[in-house]
């Protein structure tokens, strides 16, 4: 530690409010920035900290009330003595000086005049680990070329969120996380790809194109499409159709805003289900005015509500992938692929509107969740590891449409978010309006990766349930508009601001090398198993 250049000394602060550090005269205040990582050398611990504020101080108010002449000599004389730079630090972790590798939560503060140093590569490696196994590099600190890794095993244990304004790189962040999960093989992925950005080639913010998951990982990633909605430029591993009998009142309720349904629609739909069961929607669409009137009189229902429900839900019938009868074999193949360790991107092709997206995502996820639930219950009965369900991460965009306060308790996505990992199914929610997501759901998100947000309500929502959020708000507000993010939560030992990893040719080579190395290890293990069978 003595070999590093000292930046300043601790002059005050508290555990709750953070530390105040006065910069040394030779340390330029312009080299300090919000989000920078530093370490404070205590007597028993090294305190790994983050700069949350930079400000100017003076030993006497006279110098600021009556500034000296604009002369370099006066400035150099006063700097570091009468005037100085000051930092506000947020203490994040304590690293014992006795050689222990244990990372401790902050429970105390360093002594007065404890020296401050810039964090180096060894500090980051001790805190965030090396990129190996389930540790995946998400980016680097803002002012250092040192890997910052997240623990993917911990990531998939809970539902997570990727947030940011439009154009800040949410899709690239999501693509990076998906690549990491595939490389480390910690879970299967199901991606509801509304804008066709994940399966095959996608366009970047500029004019260039980037590779999709299928191009990077080959047959490990399957790309399904909707019936009659395929982009003919790319092949599909299967087409998904939804039968009239697969649509439940819950699905229609989820679409209330898109279909402009009135509040009585749910009650009306339940009356139809009580009478016709799974055929309720097909029967409704076949009813003429006389049949509608007779049904309304028999059930003491409103004929106007029946008419409105029929008229508005007919929008679903016009979707090309909604069929009178749908073969479930393709859906079963998709689910079996996920259970066997492969990854699926469901591309929506020309159906890039919220109505189609929400309907398909809800119907399929409900069916998938049921399979994982049955598998989990079987495993709990047999205690046989072969029955343990493989962890599954479901990625949804425009997440607020599924998880807003009005619907979060009624949709399958709200159920999954609240259950955490009870049935080995978690969510990766991607959204630019986190304030529109139910606060209970937000509080259950284990890890949040947030690019720039400007709306105060969205910023408040990101920090739902996070201690010490007031100091982190300033960090989030000072992010650049692209390729920077604040990572906090279960998958990292402490909140960290990163320059996010580039999704480019260098990354493609990294994926290729890791994939080749993994294939070699699998082949070697198979050869050993053949030589030494049980």
Order of alpha helices (4+ residues) and beta strands (2+ residues): beta-beta-beta-beta-alpha-alpha-beta-beta-beta-alpha-beta-beta-alpha-beta-alpha-beta-beta-beta-alpha-beta-beta-beta-alpha-alpha-alpha-alpha-alpha-alpha-beta-alpha-beta-alpha-beta-alpha-alpha-beta-alpha-beta-alpha-alpha-beta-beta-alpha
